[in-house]
């Protein structure tokens, strides 16, 4: 990172108002050449608005933009940011799943390509050189739908970097804006992505890294700017700033990261799982006591994330039996409807596709679990129920009629949690419950889960976030290659101990 030279990108006095509400309030942001700069804040802090101003989606009310010392007029014309060395990679990556890697790589590259004829052989060879240069194991002829999540992210990033590096007219390396690129990646894949980011910055590329994950920000960024209520709270040197200080700046108050549960006294199980087998899992048996949060974790491919899906009937099990409230369920035959009837609730990791129906309103989403074949719809009653749910779970939305797709990730997750917890489940299955959610919303979700436990429900939480387990899990089972490798309980449930157990298990196979 070069901090002594002029900023690669500088925003000054950026202001944007929507309906009398200031989404950005005289915000300043300065990015140095070759810097990874974190952009942090809760949902509604102004991060998304700032990014949309940079991309040309929003016109600011006031403010200036400079890139490499040159004044750039605002609003930025849509689709013209790459001409100024500015490219964006959003959480959805913007890839065409059914197209090849090569087709995705060159899509929209109008500046370089001949609009009448494409030399596919030459472009494929160029792609291979590009991937080799970035140390990426990608083939131009592979279909994007067949790629792993991390390879899709790598493709999206290298495409953006290629546009601002190789086809620039401004003569200097450009700036990439990575908007939440990691929420759906396992930890091992995140490390691989960070290595790619460091290779880019070593070449002088600047990166704005937008994330809710403070640990990731601390690991990969040089400096970080915190927004709250549209204002810049401060810019912090990442290496010398404590995590607690960043959290306090984001939320506006100190947030406890200490363990919130203690070791439970022995009790008869509320739920017993026997002989579960799946695509990865091999003869898994476990039990959960009333009011207990059982954490399941492991490295990628360990199989822990299969458990919630197989129990809920979201994926077929090869074998297994679940006993809940004296009822025995054959998991080879269980369906989502049968699991719901047994008062089992699943909160899936893939929130945009499996947790909500994006095009439906909040009310329609909240009522889906209640319908179960009942065609009589009382719209006023349903709207009132949803309004109470929004209040109880602090879902921030304009009205119950708003489409779920318009909510932030944190508010979507609170909606999903609320619609299931209103049914008083006896077993709640969580798969990465706080993925891509800001620290404030995480605390609210933890509060709801602990209140659920106080009512006597059992919770199984599968996650790769070790710190989350340290905070809320009474016990943790560490998986390796489809089997339970280690059990941690009580005071032994720490982030360090969980990580140690996961990586020691992996090392045994090397």
C-alpha positions in Angstrom: 0.0 0.0 0.0 1.3 3.4 -0.9 0.0 6.0 1.6 2.5 8.8 0.7 1.1 9.4 -2.8 -2.2 11.0 -3.9 -5.3 8.9 -3.2 -6.3 6.4 -5.9 -9.9 7.4 -5.2 -11.3 10.3 -3.0 -14.9 11.0 -2.2 -15.6 14.3 -0.4 -18.8 15.6 1.2 -21.0 12.9 -0.3 -24.6 13.6 0.5 -27.8 11.7 -0.5 -31.3 12.1 0.8 -34.3 9.8 0.2 -37.7 11.2 1.2 -36.2 13.5 3.8 -33.9 10.8 5.3 -30.2 11.4 4.8 -28.7 8.1 3.7 -25.3 9.8 3.3 -24.4 12.9 5.3 -21.2 14.7 4.1 -19.3 11.4 3.9 -15.6 11.4 3.0 -13.7 8.3 1.8 -10.1 8.1 0.6 -8.5 5.0 -0.9 -4.7 4.8 -1.3 -3.0 3.0 -4.2 -2.5 -0.7 -3.6 -4.7 -0.6 -0.5 -7.4 -3.0 0.8 -9.9 -0.6 2.4 -12.7 -2.0 4.5 -16.2 -0.3 4.4 -18.1 -1.2 7.5 -21.5 -0.4 9.0 -24.8 -1.9 10.0 -27.7 -2.3 7.6 -28.9 1.2 6.8 -25.6 2.8 7.6 -25.1 4.2 4.1 -22.7 1.6 2.6 -25.0 0.5 -0.2 -25.9 4.1 -1.1 -22.2 5.0 -1.3 -21.5 2.1 -3.6 -24.5 2.9 -5.8 -23.3 6.5 -6.1 -19.9 5.2 -7.2 -21.5 2.9 -9.8 -23.8 5.6 -11.1 -27.0 4.0 -9.9 -27.7 7.0 -7.6 -27.1 10.7 -8.3 -25.8 12.4 -5.1 -27.3 15.6 -3.8 -23.8 16.9 -3.2 -20.2 15.8 -3.1 -17.1 15.3 -5.4 -15.2 12.4 -6.7 -11.5 12.3 -7.7 -9.7 9.3 -9.2 -5.9 9.6 -9.4 -6.2 13.3 -8.8 -8.6 13.9 -11.7 -12.1 15.3 -11.0 -14.8 12.9 -12.1 -18.3 14.4 -12.6 -21.1 13.0 -10.6 -23.5 11.3 -11.2 -21.3 8.7 -12.9 -23.0 7.6 -16.1 -24.2 4.0 -15.8 -21.8 1.5 -17.3 -19.0 4.0 -17.7 -17.1 3.4 -14.4 -14.6 1.0 -16.0 -13.4 3.8 -18.2 -12.2 5.5 -15.0 -10.6 2.3 -13.7 -13.5 1.5 -11.4 -15.1 -2.0 -11.4 -17.6 -3.7 -9.1 -18.1 -7.3 -7.9 -21.4 -7.6 -6.1 -22.6 -10.5 -3.8 -24.5 -12.1 -6.7 -21.3 -11.9 -8.8 -23.2 -11.0 -12.0 -22.3 -14.2 -13.8 -24.4 -16.2 -16.3 -24.6 -19.7 -14.9 -25.4 -21.5 -18.1 -22.6 -19.8 -20.1 -19.0 -20.9 -20.2 -16.2 -19.3 -18.2 -14.9 -17.7 -21.4 -18.3 -16.3 -22.4 -18.6 -14.7 -18.9 -15.1 -13.3 -19.1 -15.6 -11.4 -22.3 -19.3 -10.5 -21.8 -19.7 -6.8 -21.9 -16.1 -6.1 -22.8 -17.1 -3.7 -25.6 -14.0 -1.5 -25.2 -11.6 -4.2 -26.3 -13.6 -6.6 -28.5 -14.7 -6.3 -32.1 -18.4 -6.1 -32.2 -18.7 -7.9 -35.5 -16.4 -10.9 -35.0 -14.7 -12.7 -32.0 -11.6 -14.9 -32.4 -12.7 -17.5 -29.9 -9.4 -19.5 -30.1 -7.4 -16.3 -29.4 -9.7 -15.3 -26.6 -9.5 -18.8 -25.0 -5.7 -18.6 -25.1 -5.8 -15.1 -23.6 -8.1 -16.4 -20.8 -5.7 -19.2 -20.0 -2.8 -16.7 -19.7 -4.9 -14.5 -17.5 -5.8 -17.3 -15.2 -2.2 -18.6 -15.0 -1.1 -15.0 -14.2 -3.5 -14.9 -11.3 -2.7 -18.5 -10.2 -6.3 -19.6 -10.8 -7.4 -23.2 -11.7 -10.0 -22.2 -14.2 -10.7 -23.5 -17.7 -12.2 -21.3 -20.3 -14.6 -24.0 -21.5 -16.1 -25.0 -18.2 -19.7 -24.0 -17.5 -20.1 -21.5 -14.7 -22.9 -23.5 -13.1 -20.4 -26.4 -12.6 -17.9 -24.3 -10.7 -17.5 -24.2 -7.0 -18.6 -21.0 -5.2 -15.0 -19.9 -4.7 -14.1 -20.4 -8.3 -17.2 -18.3 -9.4 -16.0 -15.5 -7.0 -12.5 -15.7 -8.5 -13.9 -15.5 -12.0 -16.0 -12.5 -11.2 -13.0 -10.7 -9.5 -10.5 -11.5 -12.2 -12.9 -10.3 -14.8 -13.3 -7.0 -13.0 -9.6 -6.7 -12.4 -8.9 -7.4 -16.1 -11.1 -4.6 -17.1 -9.5 -2.0 -15.0 -5.9 -3.2 -15.4 -5.5 -4.2 -19.0 -8.0 -2.0 -20.8 -7.5 1.2 -18.9 -7.1 4.5 -20.6 -6.0 6.3 -17.4 -2.6 4.7 -17.1 -2.7 3.5 -13.5 -4.0 0.4 -11.8 -7.7 0.7 -11.0 -10.0 0.2 -8.1 -12.2 -2.9 -7.4 -15.2 -2.7 -5.2 -15.9 -6.1 -3.6 -19.4 -5.9 -2.1 -19.9 -8.8 0.3 -17.9 -11.4 -1.7 -17.6 -14.0 1.1 -20.9 -14.7 3.0 -21.5 -18.0 1.2 -18.0 -19.3 1.2 -16.4 -21.8 3.7 -13.4 -20.5 5.6 -10.9 -22.3 3.5 -12.3 -20.7 0.4 -12.2 -17.3 2.0 -8.5 -17.7 2.6 -8.0 -18.6 -1.1 -9.9 -15.5 -2.1 -7.8 -13.3 0.2 -4.6 -14.6 -1.3 -6.0 -13.5 -4.7 -6.8 -10.0 -3.3 -3.3 -9.7 -2.0 -1.8 -10.6 -5.3 -3.9 -7.9 -6.9 -2.9 -5.2 -4.4 0.8 -6.2 -4.9 0.3 -5.0 -8.5 -1.0 -1.7 -7.4 -4.8 -2.4 -7.6 -6.8 -0.7 -4.9 -9.7 -2.6 -3.3 -12.8 -1.4 -1.4 -13.9 -4.4 0.7 -17.5 -4.2 1.9 -18.3 -6.7 4.6 -20.2 -7.5 7.8 -17.6 -9.9 9.0 -15.2 -8.0 11.3 -12.7 -10.9 11.5 -12.4 -10.9 7.7 -11.9 -7.2 7.7 -9.2 -7.4 10.3 -7.4 -10.1 8.4 -7.5 -8.7 4.8 -7.7 -4.9 5.0 -5.1 -2.2 5.6 -7.5 0.5 6.8 -11.3 0.5 7.4 -13.9 3.3 7.3 -17.0 2.9 9.5 -20.4 4.4 8.5 -23.3 4.9 10.9 -26.5 6.7 10.0 -25.0 8.0 6.8 -22.0 9.6 8.6 -18.4 8.6 8.7 -17.6 7.7 12.3 -13.9 7.2 11.6 -11.2 5.6 9.5 -9.1 3.1 11.4 -5.7 1.4 10.8 -6.7 -2.2 10.9 -3.4 -3.6 12.2 -3.5 -1.4 15.3 -7.2 -1.3 16.0 -8.8 -3.7 18.4 -11.9 -5.6 17.3 -13.9 -4.2 20.2 -13.2 -0.7 19.0 -14.4 -1.4 15.5 -17.6 -3.1 16.8 -18.3 -0.1 19.1 -17.9 2.3 16.2 -20.2 0.2 14.0 -23.0 -0.3 16.6 -22.6 2.9 18.6 -22.1 1.0 21.8 -20.0 -1.7 23.3 -21.1 -5.2 22.4 -20.2 -8.2 24.6 -18.4 -11.0 22.7 -18.2 -13.2 25.8 -19.8 -16.5 26.1 -23.6 -16.1 26.8 -24.3 -19.7 28.0 -22.9 -22.0 30.6 -22.6 -25.8 30.8 -25.9 -27.5 31.2 -26.9 -29.9 33.9 -27.6 -33.5 32.6 -31.1 -33.8 31.3 -33.2 -36.3 29.4 -32.9 -35.5 25.6 -35.7 -33.7 23.8 -34.3 -34.9 20.5 -32.4 -38.1 19.7 -30.8 -38.8 16.3 -29.6 -42.3 15.4 -27.7 -43.7 12.5 -27.9 -40.8 10.2 -26.3 -41.4 6.8 -26.2 -39.0 3.8 -23.9 -38.0 0.9 -21.1 -37.4 3.4 -22.4 -38.3 6.8 -21.6 -41.8 8.0 -23.7 -43.2 10.9 -24.2 -40.1 13.0 -25.9 -40.3 16.4 -26.4 -37.4 18.8 -28.9 -36.0 21.2 -30.1 -32.5 22.3 -31.5 -31.6 25.6 -34.4 -29.2 26.1 -33.1 -25.7 26.1 -29.8 -26.7 24.6 -28.0 -25.2 21.6 -25.8 -27.9 20.0 -23.2 -26.5 17.6 -22.0 -28.6 14.6 -18.9 -27.5 12.7 -15.9 -28.6 10.7 -13.9 -27.7 7.6 -15.3 -27.8 4.1 -16.7 -31.3 3.2 -16.8 -32.4 6.8 -20.5 -33.1 6.6 -21.8 -31.1 9.5 -23.9 -28.9 7.3 -25.8 -32.0 6.0 -27.4 -32.7 9.4 -30.0 -29.9 9.4 -31.0 -30.6 5.8 -31.4 -34.3 6.3 -33.4 -34.0 9.5 -35.8 -31.5 7.8 -36.3 -33.5 4.7 -34.7 -30.9 2.5 -32.3 -33.6 1.2 -32.8 -37.4 1.1 -31.1 -39.4 3.9 -29.7 -42.8 3.2 -30.6 -44.0 6.7 -31.4 -42.5 10.1 -34.1 -42.1 12.7 -35.1 -39.0 14.7 -37.0 -39.3 18.0 -38.7 -36.0 19.1 -41.4 -35.8 21.9 -41.8 -39.5 21.9 -42.4 -39.6 18.1 -40.0 -41.6 15.9 -39.4 -40.4 12.3 -37.8 -42.4 9.6 -35.4 -39.9 7.9 -35.3 -41.9 4.7 -39.0 -41.0 4.2 -39.3 -37.6 5.9 -40.6 -34.7 3.9 -40.5 -30.9 4.7 -44.2 -31.1 5.4 -43.8 -34.0 7.8 -40.9 -32.3 9.6 -43.1 -29.2 10.0 -45.9 -31.3 11.4 -43.5 -32.7 14.0 -42.7 -29.0 15.0 -39.3 -28.9 13.4 -38.2 -25.6 11.8 -35.3 -25.2 9.3 -33.5 -21.9 8.9 -31.4 -22.5 5.7 -28.1 -21.0 4.8 -29.2 -20.0 1.3 -31.5 -17.2 2.5 -32.1 -15.5 -0.9 -33.3 -18.8 -2.5 -34.4 -21.1 0.2 -35.2 -18.8 3.2 -37.6 -16.3 1.6 -39.7 -15.9 -1.5 -38.1 -12.7 -2.7 -40.9 -11.5 -4.9 -43.6 -12.0 -2.2 -44.4 -9.4 0.4 -43.4 -9.7 4.0 -46.9 -10.8 4.9 -47.0 -13.5 2.3 -43.6 -14.8 3.4 -44.6 -14.8 7.1 -47.8 -16.7 6.3 -46.4 -19.5 4.2 -45.7 -21.9 7.1 -49.2 -21.4 8.4 -51.1 -22.2 5.2 -50.5 -25.9 4.9 -53.4 -26.5 2.4 -55.7 -23.9 4.0 -57.1 -21.9 1.1 -59.1 -19.4 3.2 -57.0 -16.2 3.5 -57.8 -13.5 6.0 -55.7 -10.6 4.6 -56.3 -8.2 7.5 -55.5 -10.9 10.1 -52.4 -12.0 8.2 -51.2 -8.4 7.9 -51.8 -7.8 11.6 -49.8 -11.0 12.5 -46.9 -9.8 10.3 -46.9 -6.4 11.8 -46.5 -8.0 15.3 -43.8 -10.2 13.9 -42.0 -7.2 12.5 -42.2 -5.5 15.9 -41.2 -8.6 17.9 -38.2 -9.4 15.7 -37.2 -5.8 14.9 -37.7 -6.2 11.1 -37.1 -2.8 9.6 -39.3 -2.3 6.6 -41.6 0.3 5.2 -44.7 -1.9 5.6 -45.9 -5.6 5.7 -46.7 -5.2 2.0 -43.0 -4.5 1.0 -41.4 -7.2 -1.1 -38.9 -9.3 0.9 -36.2 -8.8 -1.8 -36.0 -5.1 -0.7 -34.9 -5.9 2.8 -31.3 -6.0 4.0 -29.8 -9.4 4.7 -30.1 -9.0 8.4 -33.8 -8.0 8.2 -34.5 -10.9 5.8 -32.9 -13.3 8.3 -35.0 -11.9 11.2 -38.1 -12.3 9.0 -37.2 -16.0 8.3 -36.5 -16.6 12.0 -39.7 -14.9 13.0 -42.0 -16.7 10.6 -40.8 -20.1 12.0 -40.5 -19.2 15.7 -44.1 -17.9 15.7 -45.1 -21.6 15.3 -43.5 -22.6 18.6 -41.2 -25.3 17.2 -39.7 -28.0 19.4 -36.5 -28.4 17.3 -34.9 -25.5 15.4 -32.3 -26.4 12.8 -29.9 -23.6 11.8 -27.5 -23.6 8.9 -25.1 -20.6 9.0 -27.7 -18.4 10.7 -25.8 -15.1 10.7 -24.0 -15.4 7.4 -23.6 -11.9 5.8 -25.3 -10.2 8.7 -24.0 -7.1 10.6 -23.0 -7.3 14.2 -26.0 -5.5 15.5 -28.5 -7.9 13.8 -26.4 -10.9 15.0 -26.9 -9.8 18.6 -30.7 -9.6 18.1 -30.7 -13.1 16.5 -28.7 -14.5 19.5 -31.2 -12.9 21.9 -34.1 -14.7 20.1 -32.3 -18.0 20.1 -31.5 -17.8 23.8 -35.1 -16.9 24.5 -36.2 -19.9 22.5 -34.0 -22.1 24.6 -35.5 -20.7 27.7 -38.9 -21.9 26.5 -37.5 -25.5 26.4 -36.9 -25.9 22.6 -33.8 -27.7 21.3 -31.5 -26.0 18.7 -29.0 -27.5 16.3 -26.7 -24.9 14.7 -24.4 -25.9 11.9 -21.9 -23.2 11.1 -18.3 -22.5 10.1 -18.2 -19.4 12.4 -16.3 -20.5 15.4 -16.8 -17.3 17.3 -20.6 -17.7 17.0 -20.4 -21.1 18.6 -18.2 -19.8 21.4 -20.9 -17.2 22.2 -24.1 -19.3 22.0 -23.4 -23.1 21.9 -23.7 -25.2 25.1 -21.8 -28.0 23.3 -20.0 -28.3 20.0 -19.4 -31.4 17.8 -16.5 -31.2 15.4 -17.0 -33.2 12.2 -14.4 -34.7 9.9 -15.1 -36.7 6.8 -18.7 -37.4 7.8 -18.0 -38.5 11.4 -18.0 -36.8 14.7 -14.4 -36.3 15.7 -14.4 -34.2 18.8 -16.9 -33.0 21.4 -16.4 -29.7 23.4 -18.7 -28.6 26.2 -19.0 -25.8 28.7 -15.9 -23.7 29.2 -14.0 -25.8 26.6 -16.2 -24.2 23.9 -13.8 -21.5 22.7 -13.0 -20.2 19.2 -9.4 -21.3 19.6 -10.3 -24.8 20.8 -12.8 -25.3 18.0 -10.3 -24.2 15.3 -7.6 -26.4 16.8 -10.0 -29.5 16.8 -11.0 -28.8 13.1 -7.5 -28.4 11.8 -6.0 -31.3 13.8 -8.6 -33.6 12.4 -7.7 -32.4 8.8 -4.0 -32.9 9.5 -4.5 -36.5 10.3 -5.3 -37.2 6.7 -2.3 -35.4 5.2 
